[in-house]
Amino acid sequence: MRHLATSHKPTEGLMLSLQELATDLVADDTNCSENLTEILDLAVGETDKMLQGVVSQTETAQKKLDLLHDNVERCNNNTESSSNPDNLDTLRSNHAKCRQEQLDMLSTTPDACTNRDVVKDGLHYPGCVYTGDELKRANVTDSCMETLGGWLNNSMPLLEDAEDACAAESDDLTLANKTASCKEDQTDFELYYCQWVGKVQSSWGAYETCYSTSSDLYYSSSALEEKQEAGRRKQYNMATFVKCLLVVIKNNWKNHTNCPTEVNTAELDIKYLDAPEKLQKDNIMTSATKHWPCKETWNNSADGYGENVPWAHLLDPCEDCVMLS
């Protein structure tokens, strides 16, 4: 009788040996000794481990392919968005609001300032120092100077009060601050737009590299896995057949022709998905990213400052996006 060697890690060679042993035992119509029964129990346990190992290999292979497939999908999802980011819309809105407020301040004359102009128009130098459009500088007498001093003492407080009231309603400093604020908003908007377009432009090249690399790896791994899948099915069928023979021997079954050489191996199936389709360049480089500040097509468009805005004449000179082309 052929001696049976056992191993904690069965190989295809061991399976073949078991198959030959089982065939010989059945052919010899041999009853199993106690020692042989123990060995057969060990062998059955080893075949179970092999079957479990094949299933585990399949699960690992599927996880690997799924991960590689996800990597391709991640290339599509991580591409810089070609739709306007929320921050960009906010910056555009802030700038437009500021310019409109600046325009309103420039086009509105407060009532107090109108009153100041009336006070100024109503103040007339004493006749001894002023006639028509010229001052009588050469003929001013001490008496005239005294008259002038009294006029100034009475008139200047009126004029100062009128100036203060006008300043309170339309402070030149307030307008200056508004103008500076609008200029800052314009700069922030233009700079952010330039940076965004730059990211979208550079992302296309990075995307092409990402997609080609990850999709090539996915398909090459899928092709290799198909070959390994066929080997696992063969190994699974062989282990199942040998296990059946061992059980036949152990139980002294004389008819072992029912041991199948092929079994249902659906649990070894691998799902091979098509990689996500490659994005088209126009999906990335939309019209909004094909022009930028200082380009006429941008300045007067919805992407830029806006169309036919009433405050266009208040815009500061733009700074071109020097990094773009």
Secondary structure as GFF3:
##gff-version 3
##sequence-region A 1 325
A	DSSP	alpha_helix	12	28	.	.	.	ID=ss1
A	DSSP	alpha_helix	34	78	.	.	.	ID=ss2
A	DSSP	alpha_helix	86	107	.	.	.	ID=ss3
A	DSSP	alpha_helix	111	122	.	.	.	ID=ss4
A	DSSP	beta_strand	130	131	.	.	.	ID=ss5
A	DSSP	beta_strand	134	135	.	.	.	ID=ss6
A	DSSP	three_ten_helix	137	139	.	.	.	ID=ss7
A	DSSP	alpha_helix	142	169	.	.	.	ID=ss8
A	DSSP	alpha_helix	172	250	.	.	.	ID=ss9
A	DSSP	three_ten_helix	266	268	.	.	.	ID=ss10
A	DSSP	alpha_helix	281	284	.	.	.	ID=ss11
A	DSSP	three_ten_helix	287	289	.	.	.	ID=ss12
A	DSSP	alpha_helix	296	299	.	.	.	ID=ss13
A	DSSP	three_ten_helix	312	314	.	.	.	ID=ss14
###
